[in-house]
Amino acid sequence: YKLDVVAAVRDNDLEALKAMHLAGRSLSCCNRYGESVLHMACRRGFHSIVSFLITEAKVSIRIADDCGRNPLHDALWHRDTQYHIVDLLARLEPTLLLSCDNRGFSPFAYCRQEHWGVWRQFLWDRKEHMGLALEKNRE
């Protein structure tokens, strides 16, 4: 981590991150526990930051912290349903939906019980895409 990168993510300062990226700074950084700035943005529910990191800065979404959690775990851990972030991550890398952390918990094990119904509907509405993506990934 570089403190200015962390501060920009923590403060939801997209313009600062864009400036750092344009200056050639790497945004693919993590702390000593393997938590990346993408993990942080997902956990805080900062969709514009997550989207920028993935689509423009080309930060990998196939990363895990020292507990085995990927960014999808963090997005689903948020107190509010983060549909746009979860949708973006799941469409780009549907296997993240099935990856378990070191304790054996999938990302959806982190969501609040009161949100289970809306997440079931979310997955049902995307079942064809998820099925095709998972099939393609097996090839």
ABEGO torsion letter per residue (X at the ends): XBAAAAAAAAAGBAAAAAAAAAAGBBABBBBAAGBBAAAAAAAAGBAAAAAAAAAAAGBBABBBBAAGBBAAAAAAABABBBAAAAAAAAAABAAAAABBBAAGBBAAAABBAAAAAAAAAAAAAAAAAAAAAAAAAAX
